[in-house]
Amino acid sequence: MATVEHTETDLTVAMITEPAQLVDWLVIAPVALPLILGAALLMARRRTAAQPVLAIASLAVLFAADIGLLWHVLANGPAVMTMGRWLPPFGISFVADALGATLVATAGLVSLVCGFFSINSVNFIGQRYGFYPFLLLMMAGVNGSFLTGDIFNLYVWFEVFLIASFGLIILGSGQRQIDGATKYAILNLVATTLFLIATGYLYGIFGTLNMADIARKAPELRSTAPLMTLATLYLVAFGMKAAAFPLNFWLPASYHTPRIVVAALFAGLLTKVGVYALLRTLVMLFPPERSVLSTLIIWLAIATMLVGILGALAQSDIRRMLGFVVVSGIGFMLAGLGLGDPIGIAGTVVYAVHSMLVMTALYLLAGLMRRAGGSYTLNRLTGLYRSHPLMAGATLLLVFAAAGLPPGSGLWPKVMLVQASLGAGVWWLALAILVTGLLTTLALGRVFVLAFWRMPEEKSGEAATIESQDVGRGTYLAVLVLCVPIALIGVWPEPLIGVAQQAAAGLLDPGSYVGAVFPLETTQ
């Protein structure tokens, strides 16, 4: 009787056969933890009294994992985890480099601080209908966007945090919230559609969606494939996500409508994901195409800066004003992208970290001012310096930081961007940066002068109905915690600048990124 001879299959050709080291699990911890912990909070949604405690404990664990990942990446280079044990590009890879790990760690701090602030700002209804599960789901989407090594999964994680953000923005179901959510949803749907079209086009050209694989194949296809079309599509799609001019009008129309802690999360995190995606695609994947588009990007950066800050000057509602300040900050980050040199890219990374901290703190501060003064409108806020001197000090620091004045964190990225602009001979960009800084000082300085220094007058009529509330210690603590790194970066910027330079080097020369994803091929 004939027997069939069995031969062993060499799985090492297609699959990862060695067990993952424990430290490698840090790569997916910022995504897996909020998904698991968010699901646990959802199951415990009826225990509303326990929701804040459980959520803050979850966010603290998440932040600790983020710091551990950042430490690991800075010490050992990019870290990779590929799903399903399939070798890339067939398996879906998560890749943490200096850029992604830095933004993930900053996002973890922002979410933890907002969790503390929410204790006194999210009521029973918000807790009962899912504020904390939505928050953790949004963090999973944001972290997944920063860490994914697959461009289609970048789209997937965009959708994850957008779904969570829709839930957060409509909590309370007020008319203004529904109106803001509608504008937010429609414009993001358009951007997502363009993103998906570009990604389908990219797959048709490259036959892969792995970013490292695309980066190494692009030079061979550049002479025959329409990569400029791809780069332009991604510029439009991610520019709309980041609220860059002329696609920025959705942000000021929607960010003033939800709870102030939700607006703080959105302002600190969501637009930065769009900027990150622009850096990852245009700088790492399509650098020659970015170079061709550089002049256009620089002029878009100037327009975004100036339109944003001029819109802020025209506002009397602090929340609307801050929405325009967020838009203006996107212009600074686009400036570094347009310049495309190591100093400019590093300046964009430093500015992104600065903006995540400062814009979150400014929105939370607006919530404190509303509690102390009874209104978000500058016409009604007066005399807060006498009653809340600590709040006045925090406001002054944040105004300096946003304007790019010492000792705030905004000084150094603007210095780097001005230096890069003058080095590239683009003096008009340097001038726009300086002018925007001056106008930011005027816009936010007006808040400080009117709300804190102006003496209160005798209230009558409608103004007499304004009632202030007690400013809780937890909300104060949340803002002060963010003020610490903002001031620290202002007086000691070297560590962050060093990390940003490492991130910029990894984008401009993705050899270490590609080598981490395809280690066997680089060693042969």
URVEN-V209159 format. One record per pair of residues at least 4 apart in sequence whose ideal C-beta (glycine too) atoms are under 6 Angstrom apart, sorted by the first residue. I is the first residue (numbers start at 1). J is the second residue. Records with the same first field share a line. If there is no record, write none. Layout:
I->J + J
//
This chain:
11->15 + 17
12->17
14->87
15->85 + 86
16->85
20->24
23->72
24->81
26->68 + 69 + 72
27->79 + 81 + 94 + 96
28->32 + 81 + 94
29->33 + 65
30->65 + 66 + 104 + 143
31->140 + 143 + 144
33->37 + 62 + 65
34->38 + 62 + 136 + 139 + 140
35->140
37->58 + 136
38->133 + 136 + 137
41->54 + 132 + 133
42->133
48->124 + 127 + 128
50->54
51->55 + 127 + 132
52->119
55->115 + 132
56->115
59->111 + 112 + 115
62->108
63->108 + 112
66->104 + 105 + 108
67->105
69->96 + 101
70->101 + 105
72->76
73->79 + 96 + 101
77->512
78->95 + 97 + 512 + 513 + 516
79->96
80->93 + 95 + 516 + 517
81->94
82->88 + 91 + 93
83->91 + 92
84->91
86->90 + 91
88->93 + 210 + 517
89->208 + 210 + 213
92->150 + 153
93->149 + 517
94->147
95->149
96->100 + 101 + 147
97->506 + 513
98->499 + 502 + 503 + 506
99->503
100->146 + 147
102->499
103->146
104->143 + 146
106->353 + 356
107->142 + 269
110->268 + 356 + 360
111->139
113->478 + 481 + 482
114->261 + 264 + 265
116->474 + 478
117->121 + 261 + 364 + 475 + 478
118->122 + 261
119->474
120->472 + 474 + 475
121->261
122->126 + 127 + 131
124->128
126->131 + 171
127->131
130->134
134->164 + 167 + 168
137->164
138->161 + 164 + 165
139->143
140->144
141->157 + 160 + 161
142->161 + 269
143->147
144->148 + 157
145->154 + 157 + 273
148->153 + 154 + 157
149->211
150->209 + 210
151->199 + 209 + 211
152->199 + 209
155->195 + 199
161->165
162->188
168->262
169->181 + 258
170->177 + 181
172->177
176->257
177->257 + 258
180->254 + 257
181->185
183->250 + 253 + 254
184->254
187->250
191->237 + 240 + 241
194->236 + 237
195->237
198->233 + 234
202->206 + 230
203->209
205->225
206->214 + 217
208->213
212->513 + 514 + 517
214->218 + 285
215->284 + 285 + 510 + 514
216->514
221->225
222->227
227->286 + 289
228->289
231->286 + 289
234->238 + 281
235->239
238->274 + 277 + 278
239->244 + 247
240->247
241->274
242->271 + 274 + 275 + 330
243->248 + 251 + 271 + 327 + 330
244->300 + 304 + 330 + 334
245->300 + 303 + 304 + 307
248->327
250->254
251->255 + 323 + 327
252->323 + 324
255->263 + 266 + 323
256->319 + 320 + 323
258->262 + 263
260->363 + 367
263->363
264->360 + 363 + 364
265->269
266->270
267->326 + 359 + 363
268->356 + 359 + 360
271->330
272->352 + 356
275->333 + 352
278->282 + 337
279->283
280->284
281->285
282->286 + 290
283->507
284->507 + 510
286->290
290->340
293->297
294->338 + 340
297->334 + 337 + 338
298->338 + 429
300->334
301->331 + 334 + 335 + 338
302->432
303->307
304->308 + 330 + 331
305->328 + 331 + 432 + 436
306->310
308->324 + 327 + 328
309->328 + 436 + 439 + 440
311->324
312->321 + 324 + 325 + 443
313->443
315->320 + 321
316->377 + 378 + 379
317->376 + 377
318->366 + 376
319->376
322->362 + 363
326->359
329->355
332->351
333->348 + 351 + 352
335->417 + 429
336->344 + 345 + 347 + 348 + 417
337->348
339->344 + 420 + 424
341->420
342->504
343->416 + 419 + 420
344->420
345->504
346->500 + 501 + 504
347->413 + 416 + 417
349->500 + 503
350->413 + 496 + 500
351->355 + 413
354->358 + 409 + 410 + 413
355->359
357->482 + 485 + 486
358->401 + 402
361->398 + 479 + 482
362->398
364->478 + 479
365->479
368->391 + 471 + 475
369->373
370->376
371->469 + 471
372->384 + 388 + 468 + 471
373->381 + 384 + 468
374->466 + 467 + 468
375->380 + 381 + 466
378->450
380->466
381->451
382->454 + 456
383->455 + 456
384->388 + 451 + 452
385->392 + 452
392->452
394->479 + 483
395->448
397->483
399->444 + 448
400->405 + 408
401->408 + 409 + 410 + 486
402->410 + 440 + 444
403->437 + 440 + 441
404->410 + 411 + 414 + 437
406->411
407->487 + 490 + 491
408->490
409->486 + 489 + 490
412->493
414->433
417->433
418->430 + 433
421->426 + 429 + 430
422->430
441->445
446->450
447->451
448->452
449->453
450->454
459->463 + 464
460->464
483->487
488->492
489->493 + 496
493->497
506->513
510->514
511->515
515->522
//
